[in-house]
Amino acid sequence: MAFPHDRYRRLRRTEALRRLVAETRLSPADFVYPIFVSELVSQPTPITAMPGIHNYPVKAAAQEAARAFKLGIPAVILFGTPKQKDATGSAALKRDGVIQQAVQEIKSLTPEICVVTDVCMCEYTDHGHCGVIKDGAVDNDATIELLALQAVSHAKAGADIVAPSDMMDGRVAAIRRGLDEEGLEERAIMSYAAKYCSAFYGPFREAAGSAPQFGNRRGYQMDPPNAREALKEIAADIEEGADIVMVKPALAYLDIISKAKDEFDVPLAAFNVSGEYSMVKLAAREGIADEKRLTLEIVTAIKRAGADIIISYHAPEIAEWLG
């Protein structure tokens, strides 16, 4: 029947009614909080391009993770910056590397928290690319062997989930094999399965000092016009052993999140990346947007599109807003 019998506004009349019939619900448990850990700082140091976000020394990173956990956020994902970088990112493999230390410190302070570690070489190489350079380009097969060693090192330190973000072909299989051979078959892999070469990563590169010193990452990260290719990438990573798959960035790729949710029956993560975060913060600072409303609308859209897990720098604020 049509109007006047059908009056859809009836269920929008009050806040209580709207909450009662909401189709998409947010919880602090939906979120993973990214934390930057740096050997270059001795105290929490603000990141200019990301208002409210800091680089932390190891002990302070553990305290920040504990704060997030107390707010109801079940997991953190760690990104590291070493004192010294070289052509092969050797600092990424050290038993006492910045991430390895941070994992141990976090688990010591908050044993129940889920610790995810970013597995990539870009934060550790002096050229800023995600792997070993050969003839002016990233050598795929040489890189995946290093990524497997890095993932094993993180897992031995206590990481619950390793998250390769490099976009090398075959890296999930190499990491799965490396973990299993070391008796770490229960450690999970969350692959950055559909990671696009995006302008939204700009603020992150200041935070991690990972901007490429030459060229760009278009030869290995996905091209933004492509959607079907994302589904092929996700399918390949699942076949190779990924337990969770990710779409990155989130906001401009809601269609990819939705397609992935319809196609695959595995947990799906989406990364609400640094550029998305900073746009909200700067808009709020200029008085042209309501920060709380805008943030909650964005992450609701990400979840509505199909994300089971949302990685977001807004996570602690969202947890506080959700009460």
C-alpha positions in Angstrom: 0.0 0.0 0.0 1.1 3.6 -0.7 0.9 6.9 1.2 -1.0 7.8 3.4 -0.9 4.2 4.8 2.9 3.8 4.4 4.6 6.5 6.5 8.3 5.6 6.9 8.9 8.7 9.0 7.1 6.9 11.9 10.2 5.1 12.8 12.5 8.1 12.5 10.5 10.3 14.9 12.8 10.0 18.0 16.3 9.0 18.7 15.1 6.0 20.6 13.1 4.8 17.6 16.0 5.4 15.3 18.3 3.4 17.5 15.7 0.6 17.8 15.5 0.0 14.1 19.1 0.8 13.1 20.3 -1.8 10.5 24.0 -1.2 11.2 25.4 -1.0 14.7 28.8 0.1 15.8 30.8 -1.3 18.8 34.3 -0.7 20.1 34.8 -4.4 19.4 34.6 -3.6 15.6 37.9 -1.7 15.7 41.6 -2.1 15.5 43.8 0.8 16.6 47.0 1.6 14.6 50.0 2.6 16.8 53.3 4.0 15.5 56.4 2.8 17.4 59.7 4.6 16.8 63.3 4.2 17.9 63.8 7.8 17.0 61.8 9.3 19.8 62.1 9.1 23.6 58.6 10.4 24.4 55.3 10.5 22.5 55.9 12.9 19.6 53.0 14.4 17.7 52.7 13.7 13.9 52.0 17.0 12.2 49.9 15.6 9.4 47.8 13.5 11.7 46.4 15.7 14.6 46.0 13.6 17.8 48.3 10.8 16.6 51.9 10.3 17.9 55.0 8.3 17.4 55.7 6.4 20.6 58.7 4.9 22.1 58.2 1.2 23.1 57.0 1.6 26.7 54.7 4.4 25.8 53.3 2.4 22.9 52.4 -0.4 25.3 50.6 2.1 27.6 48.7 3.5 24.6 47.6 0.0 23.7 46.5 -0.6 27.2 44.4 2.5 27.1 42.7 1.4 23.9 42.0 -2.1 25.4 40.4 -0.5 28.5 38.1 1.4 26.1 36.9 -1.9 24.7 39.0 -2.0 21.6 40.2 -5.6 21.2 43.3 -5.1 19.0 46.1 -2.9 17.9 48.2 -2.9 14.7 51.8 -1.8 15.0 54.0 0.1 12.5 57.6 0.6 13.3 60.4 3.0 12.5 64.0 1.9 13.2 67.0 4.0 14.0 68.9 2.9 10.9 67.6 1.9 7.5 69.4 0.1 4.7 68.8 -1.2 1.2 67.3 -4.5 2.4 65.5 -3.3 5.5 67.5 -5.6 7.7 66.3 -3.9 10.9 62.9 -5.5 10.3 64.4 -8.9 11.0 66.1 -8.2 14.3 65.0 -10.1 17.4 65.3 -6.9 19.3 63.8 -4.7 16.6 61.4 -1.9 17.4 58.3 -4.0 16.6 59.6 -7.1 18.3 60.2 -5.1 21.5 56.9 -3.4 21.3 55.0 -6.7 20.9 56.7 -8.1 24.0 56.1 -4.9 26.0 52.4 -4.8 25.0 51.8 -8.4 25.8 53.6 -8.0 29.2 51.4 -5.1 30.1 48.1 -6.2 28.5 48.2 -10.0 27.9 44.6 -10.3 26.7 45.0 -7.8 23.8 45.2 -9.0 20.2 48.4 -7.7 18.7 48.6 -7.3 14.9 51.9 -6.4 13.2 52.3 -4.7 9.8 54.7 -6.9 7.7 56.4 -4.8 5.0 59.9 -3.5 4.3 59.0 0.1 3.4 59.5 1.5 6.9 62.9 -0.1 7.1 64.5 0.5 3.7 66.5 3.6 2.9 64.8 3.8 -0.5 61.3 3.6 0.9 60.1 0.8 -1.3 58.4 -2.3 0.0 61.2 -4.7 -0.8 64.5 -5.5 -2.3 65.5 -3.4 -5.4 66.9 -5.1 -8.4 67.5 -3.2 -11.7 65.5 -0.3 -10.5 62.4 -2.2 -9.4 61.2 -4.3 -6.5 62.3 -7.9 -6.8 59.1 -9.9 -5.9 60.6 -13.3 -5.1 63.6 -12.0 -3.1 61.2 -9.8 -1.1 58.7 -12.5 -0.1 61.5 -14.5 1.5 62.4 -11.5 3.7 58.7 -10.9 4.5 58.4 -14.5 5.7 61.4 -14.0 8.0 59.9 -10.7 9.3 56.5 -12.4 10.0 58.1 -15.3 11.8 60.2 -12.8 13.9 57.0 -10.9 14.9 55.1 -14.1 15.7 58.0 -15.4 17.9 57.9 -12.1 19.8 54.2 -12.8 20.5 52.2 -11.2 17.7 48.8 -12.9 17.3 48.3 -11.8 13.7 50.8 -10.8 11.0 49.5 -8.5 8.3 51.5 -8.3 5.0 50.9 -5.0 3.3 53.5 -5.1 0.6 51.4 -6.4 -2.3 54.0 -8.9 -3.6 52.7 -11.9 -5.4 52.9 -15.1 -3.4 53.7 -13.5 -0.1 50.9 -15.0 1.9 51.9 -18.5 0.9 55.6 -17.8 1.8 54.6 -16.4 5.2 52.2 -19.3 5.9 54.9 -21.7 5.1 57.5 -19.9 7.2 55.1 -19.7 10.2 54.2 -23.4 10.0 57.8 -24.5 9.6 58.6 -22.7 12.9 55.7 -24.4 14.8 53.6 -21.2 14.6 50.8 -22.7 12.7 48.2 -21.1 15.1 49.3 -17.5 14.3 46.9 -15.9 11.8 47.5 -13.9 8.7 45.5 -10.8 7.8 46.5 -9.9 4.3 46.2 -6.5 2.7 44.7 -8.3 -0.2 43.3 -5.4 -2.1 45.6 -2.5 -1.4 45.3 0.3 -3.9 48.0 2.8 -4.8 46.3 5.7 -3.2 46.8 9.4 -2.5 45.1 8.9 0.8 48.3 7.4 2.3 50.2 10.8 2.4 50.0 11.5 6.1 51.2 7.9 7.0 54.4 8.5 5.0 55.3 11.4 7.3 54.5 9.3 10.4 56.6 6.3 9.3 59.2 8.1 7.1 58.3 5.7 4.3 57.9 7.8 1.2 59.7 6.3 -1.8 63.0 8.0 -2.6 62.5 7.3 -6.3 59.6 6.3 -8.5 56.3 5.2 -7.0 54.5 2.1 -5.9 52.2 1.8 -8.9 54.0 -1.3 -10.1 52.9 -3.4 -7.2 50.0 -1.7 -5.5 46.6 -1.9 -7.2 45.4 0.6 -9.8 42.4 2.5 -8.5 40.2 2.0 -11.6 40.2 -1.8 -11.2 37.5 -3.7 -9.2 37.5 -7.2 -10.7 41.2 -7.4 -10.1 40.6 -6.9 -6.4 38.5 -10.0 -6.2 41.2 -12.0 -8.0 43.8 -10.7 -5.5 41.5 -11.6 -2.5 40.8 -15.0 -3.9 44.5 -15.7 -4.4 45.4 -14.7 -0.8 42.6 -16.8 0.7 43.9 -19.8 -1.4 47.4 -19.1 -0.1 46.3 -19.2 3.5 45.0 -15.8 4.6 42.7 -16.0 7.6 41.4 -12.4 7.2 41.5 -10.2 4.1 41.6 -6.4 3.9 40.6 -3.7 1.5 42.6 -0.5 1.8 41.7 2.4 1.7 38.1 2.2 2.9 36.2 5.3 2.2 36.8 5.6 -1.6 36.5 1.8 -2.0 33.2 1.0 -0.4 32.2 -0.7 -3.6 35.2 -3.1 -3.3 34.3 -3.8 0.4 30.7 -4.7 -0.7 31.8 -6.9 -3.6 34.3 -8.7 -1.4 31.7 -9.3 1.3 29.3 -10.8 -1.2 32.0 -13.0 -2.8 34.0 -14.4 0.1 33.1 -16.1 3.4 36.1 -15.0 5.5 36.5 -12.1 8.0 36.8 -8.8 6.0 38.8 -5.8 7.3 38.9 -2.3 5.9 41.5 0.3 6.7 40.2 3.8 7.4 43.6 5.3 6.4 45.6 8.3 7.4 44.4 10.6 4.7 40.8 9.9 5.5 41.5 10.5 9.2 43.4 13.8 8.5 40.7 15.2 6.3 38.1 14.9 9.1 40.5 16.4 11.7 41.4 19.3 9.5 37.8 20.0 8.5 36.8 20.0 12.1 39.7 22.3 13.0 38.5 24.7 10.4 35.0 24.6 11.7 33.5 23.3 8.5 32.4 19.8 9.9 31.1 18.3 13.1 33.9 15.9 13.9 31.9 13.3 15.8 29.0 13.1 13.4 31.3 13.0 10.3 33.6 10.3 11.8 30.7 8.1 12.9 29.0 8.5 9.5 32.2 7.4 7.8 32.8 4.3 9.9 29.1 3.4 9.8 29.3 3.5 6.0 32.4 1.2 6.1 30.6 -1.3 8.3 27.4 -1.0 6.2 29.4 -1.8 3.1 30.4 -5.1 4.7 33.5 -4.7 6.8 33.7 -7.0 9.8 36.8 -5.2 11.2 37.6 -1.5 10.8 41.2 -0.3 11.3 41.0 3.3 12.2 43.0 6.0 13.9 39.7 7.3 15.3 39.2 4.1 17.3 39.8 5.5 20.8 37.6 8.5 20.2 34.8 6.3 18.7 35.0 4.0 21.7 34.5 6.9 24.0 31.7 8.3 21.9 29.9 5.0 21.9 30.2 5.0 25.7 
